[in-house]
Amino acid sequence: MKKILFIGLPYHSYIGAISHEMELMGYEVAFYPVELRKTWQKVLRTISKSAYSSKLDRFFSNMVRKEKNSKYEYIVILKVHPFPLEIFKRLRFEHPEAKFIFYSWDALSPTADYTPYLQYFDKAYTFDPDDAQRCGIGYLPLFCMREFQNLSSGEYDYDVYMVGNMVKPARYKAVMAFEKYCKGEGLRFKKYLKCTPVVMLKLLLNGFIPHGLKLHSIKQAEFVNMMQRSKATFDFANHKQTGYTMRFMENLCAGRKIITNNRRALSEPFYSPDRIHVFDDLNFNGIKEFLDKPSKQDNSDSIKQFYIQNFVKTLLLSLIHISEPTRRRGIS
């Protein structure tokens, strides 16, 4: 059986879902996290970055040594930072026949700068179209897992819901402003917002008194139930980006209305004024009327392209006809 070495951030159930799709395509998958995620390791990263970095270096060195004699057709990396560059180059050297594929679901920034690694990949993609143009790599939007594809719905208990992480004060400010708007318009708004103690402190320092925030992620079954019982979702990105959030993709494929501040949606083939409302700044005028509009389920190819099965196929099949000189770049 052909094999894939898969390295990435174990974020919610997304990594498991991607691995499953690879297995359905006939591959044996070996996964390694790109960060150390146990509680004590997270604490170590907070109190001593140098000690955490040393432990991470040992982790990756051991991984490269352990996998040295394994034969992989693909080595797929979702999120390359904080993989140490010199250790990553050793991995590339030890597997000259493997096709190296990179995907970033983070916007390019000083803390997520993947550009030094790009020369060592045979193919690279990002979820952010502006970053794709800036770096000369492929643009591949995020995906929707199978359980959200054409999700059924019953009676709507909520007009709008939101599930997300509070990472930046700007997102908290937007959610609070939207909640105030909903109360004024008599709209039912349901939210589940996860926040770490560190971010709660940042909110306090920025003049906010946090309320309604959770210290743990929502359970998947509860998330699905919330989506099924809601007409629409409120989408506001944590970071400066032009790519669509995972929640945007999930709700698009599930047939839910989307309220978003991402203006790029207006120029997309899947855009429809009865399905997507784009707001500027924190101006929510027209949302109540938008929610009252009937909308049709869209099962077109413009939606299906975002299914996880098509996402994984794009990652892997784009390299089937890659030439030998191109595949060996960056390892001399």
C-alpha positions in Angstrom: 0.0 0.0 0.0 1.2 3.5 -0.8 2.0 5.7 2.2 1.6 9.3 3.2 3.5 11.1 5.9 1.1 13.7 7.2 2.3 16.6 9.5 -0.1 19.3 10.8 -1.8 20.9 13.7 -4.3 18.5 15.4 -7.1 21.1 15.3 -10.6 19.8 16.3 -11.6 16.9 14.0 -10.2 18.3 10.8 -6.9 16.4 10.7 -8.7 13.1 11.4 -11.2 13.9 8.6 -8.4 14.7 6.1 -6.5 11.5 7.1 -9.7 9.5 6.5 -10.1 10.9 3.0 -6.5 9.9 2.2 -7.2 6.4 3.5 -10.4 6.2 1.3 -8.1 7.0 -1.7 -6.0 3.9 -0.8 -3.2 5.4 1.3 -1.7 4.3 4.6 -1.3 7.5 6.7 1.3 8.2 9.4 0.5 11.5 11.3 2.7 13.7 13.4 1.7 16.9 15.1 3.5 20.1 14.2 3.1 21.4 17.8 3.3 19.7 21.2 -0.3 20.0 22.5 -0.4 18.3 25.9 -1.4 20.7 28.7 2.0 20.6 30.4 3.7 21.3 27.1 1.5 24.3 26.5 2.4 25.6 30.0 6.1 25.0 29.2 5.7 27.1 26.0 4.2 29.9 28.0 6.8 30.0 30.9 9.9 29.1 28.9 9.9 29.4 25.1 13.5 28.2 24.9 12.8 25.0 26.8 9.8 24.4 24.7 11.8 25.0 21.5 14.5 22.6 22.6 11.9 19.9 23.3 10.2 20.5 19.9 13.6 20.2 18.2 14.1 16.8 19.8 10.6 15.8 18.8 11.2 16.6 15.2 14.7 15.1 15.1 13.4 11.9 16.5 10.6 11.9 13.9 13.0 12.3 11.0 15.3 9.6 12.4 12.3 7.2 12.9 10.9 7.7 9.4 14.3 7.7 7.6 13.8 4.3 6.0 10.1 4.6 5.3 9.0 4.9 1.7 6.4 7.7 1.3 4.8 8.7 -2.0 3.6 12.0 -0.4 4.7 14.1 2.5 1.9 16.5 3.3 2.4 19.4 5.7 -0.5 21.5 6.9 1.2 24.4 8.8 4.9 24.2 8.6 5.7 26.7 11.5 7.2 25.9 14.0 8.9 23.0 12.3 12.7 24.0 12.5 13.9 24.8 9.0 17.2 22.9 9.3 15.4 19.7 10.6 12.9 20.1 7.9 15.7 20.2 5.3 16.9 16.9 6.7 13.5 15.4 6.2 13.5 16.6 2.6 17.0 15.1 2.1 16.1 11.7 3.6 13.1 11.4 1.2 14.2 12.5 -2.3 11.6 10.4 -4.0 8.6 11.7 -2.0 6.4 14.5 -3.3 6.3 17.3 -0.8 3.1 19.2 -0.5 2.4 22.2 1.7 -0.9 23.8 2.7 -1.4 26.9 4.9 -4.7 27.6 6.6 -3.0 30.6 8.3 -2.6 34.0 6.8 1.0 35.0 6.1 2.4 37.0 9.0 5.6 37.4 10.9 4.5 34.7 13.3 3.4 32.4 10.5 6.0 33.1 7.8 6.3 30.0 5.7 8.2 31.6 2.7 11.6 30.2 3.7 10.3 26.7 3.3 8.6 27.1 0.0 11.6 26.2 -2.2 11.7 22.7 -0.6 8.1 21.8 -1.7 7.0 20.4 -5.0 3.6 22.1 -4.6 2.3 24.7 -2.2 -1.2 26.1 -1.5 -2.8 28.6 0.8 -6.4 29.4 1.8 -5.7 33.1 1.3 -5.9 34.3 -2.3 -3.9 37.5 -1.6 -1.1 35.4 0.0 -1.2 33.0 -3.0 -0.6 35.9 -5.4 2.1 37.4 -3.2 4.0 34.2 -2.8 3.4 32.7 -6.3 1.7 29.5 -4.9 -1.6 27.9 -5.4 -4.9 29.2 -4.0 -7.0 26.4 -2.5 -9.9 27.4 -0.2 -10.7 25.6 3.0 -13.2 22.7 3.0 -16.4 21.3 4.5 -16.4 17.9 6.1 -18.9 15.3 5.0 -21.2 15.7 8.0 -22.0 19.3 6.9 -22.7 18.6 3.3 -26.4 19.2 2.6 -27.1 19.1 6.3 -30.8 18.6 7.1 -32.7 21.0 9.2 -35.9 21.1 11.2 -37.6 23.9 13.0 -35.4 27.0 13.4 -34.9 27.8 17.1 -32.4 30.6 16.3 -32.2 33.2 13.6 -28.4 33.4 13.8 -25.7 31.5 15.6 -21.9 31.7 15.9 -19.3 29.2 17.0 -15.7 30.3 17.2 -12.5 31.1 19.1 -11.9 34.5 20.7 -8.3 35.3 19.7 -8.4 39.0 19.0 -10.3 41.8 20.8 -11.7 42.9 17.4 -13.7 39.7 17.0 -15.1 40.0 20.5 -16.1 43.6 19.8 -17.8 42.6 16.6 -19.8 39.8 18.2 -20.9 42.0 21.1 -22.0 44.7 18.6 -23.9 42.1 16.6 -25.6 40.7 19.7 -26.8 44.2 20.6 -28.2 44.6 17.1 -30.0 41.3 17.4 -31.6 42.2 20.7 -32.8 45.6 19.2 -34.3 43.8 16.2 -35.9 41.0 18.2 -33.6 38.4 16.5 -32.6 35.1 18.3 -28.8 34.9 18.5 -27.0 31.9 19.9 -23.3 31.9 20.4 -20.5 29.6 21.7 -17.2 31.4 22.0 -14.1 29.7 23.3 -11.4 31.8 24.9 -8.2 31.1 26.7 -7.3 32.8 30.0 -4.5 34.7 28.2 -7.0 36.2 25.7 -9.4 37.0 28.5 -6.7 39.1 30.1 -6.1 40.8 26.7 -9.8 41.6 26.5 -9.7 43.1 30.0 -6.6 45.2 29.1 -8.5 46.5 26.0 -11.4 47.7 28.1 -13.8 44.8 27.7 -15.4 42.8 30.5 -15.7 39.3 29.0 -19.0 37.5 29.4 -20.4 34.3 27.9 -17.0 32.9 27.0 -16.1 29.2 27.4 -12.7 27.7 28.4 -13.2 24.6 26.3 -14.2 23.8 22.7 -17.7 23.0 21.8 -18.5 19.3 21.3 -19.0 18.3 17.7 -22.5 17.0 18.3 -23.6 20.2 20.0 -22.1 22.3 17.1 -24.0 20.3 14.5 -27.2 20.6 16.5 -26.8 24.4 16.8 -26.2 24.7 13.0 -29.3 22.5 12.2 -31.5 24.7 14.4 -30.3 28.0 13.0 -31.2 30.0 9.8 -27.8 31.7 9.5 -24.3 32.1 10.9 -22.3 35.2 11.8 -18.8 35.1 10.3 -16.1 37.4 11.4 -12.4 36.4 10.9 -10.0 36.4 13.9 -7.1 37.7 11.7 -6.5 39.9 8.8 -7.1 37.7 5.8 -8.9 37.5 2.5 -9.4 33.7 2.6 -12.7 32.2 3.9 -12.9 30.8 7.4 -13.7 27.1 8.0 -17.0 28.2 9.5 -17.9 30.0 6.3 -17.2 26.9 4.2 -19.2 24.6 6.5 -22.2 26.8 6.5 -22.0 27.4 2.7 -22.1 23.7 2.1 -24.7 23.0 4.7 -27.1 25.4 3.0 -27.2 28.0 5.8 -27.3 31.8 5.3 -24.1 33.6 6.0 -23.6 37.0 7.5 -19.9 38.0 6.9 -17.5 40.9 6.7 -15.5 39.2 3.8 -16.3 41.3 0.7 -14.6 38.8 -1.6 -17.8 36.7 -1.3 -19.6 39.3 -3.5 -17.6 38.3 -6.6 -17.8 34.5 -6.1 -19.8 32.2 -8.4 -21.6 30.8 -5.4 -22.7 34.3 -4.2 -26.4 34.9 -4.0 -28.1 37.8 -2.2 -30.5 35.5 -0.5 -27.7 33.3 0.9 -24.9 35.7 1.8 -25.1 39.2 3.4 -21.8 41.2 3.5 -21.6 43.9 6.1 -19.0 46.8 6.3 -17.3 47.7 9.6 -20.1 47.0 12.1 -23.0 48.3 10.1 -25.7 45.6 10.3 -28.4 47.4 8.5 -30.5 45.1 6.3 -29.7 41.8 8.1 -33.2 41.4 9.5 -34.6 41.7 6.0 -32.0 39.3 4.7 -33.0 36.7 7.2 -36.6 36.9 6.1 -35.8 36.2 2.5 -36.4 32.6 1.4 -33.3 30.9 0.0 -32.8 27.8 -2.2 -30.4 24.9 -1.5 -27.4 25.1 -3.8 -26.0 21.8 -4.9 -24.0 23.2 -7.8 -20.4 22.4 -8.6 -19.5 25.9 -7.3 -20.4 24.5 -3.8 -19.2 20.9 -4.2 -15.7 22.0 -5.0 -15.4 22.8 -1.3 -16.2 19.3 -0.1 -13.3 17.7 1.8 -13.1 14.8 -0.6 -12.4 17.3 -3.5 -10.0 19.3 -1.3 -7.8 16.2 -0.6 -7.9 15.1 -4.2 -6.7 18.5 -5.3 -3.8 18.3 -2.8 -2.6 14.9 -4.0 -3.6 14.6 -7.6 -2.0 17.9 -8.6 1.4 16.2 -8.5 0.7 13.0 -10.5 2.4 14.3 -13.6 5.1 16.3 -11.9 8.5 16.2 -13.6 11.7 14.7 -12.0 13.7 18.0 -12.2 10.9 19.9 -10.5 10.5 17.3 -7.8 14.1 17.4 -6.8 14.4 21.1 -6.3 15.7 22.4 -3.0 17.6 19.3 -1.9 21.0 19.8 -3.4 
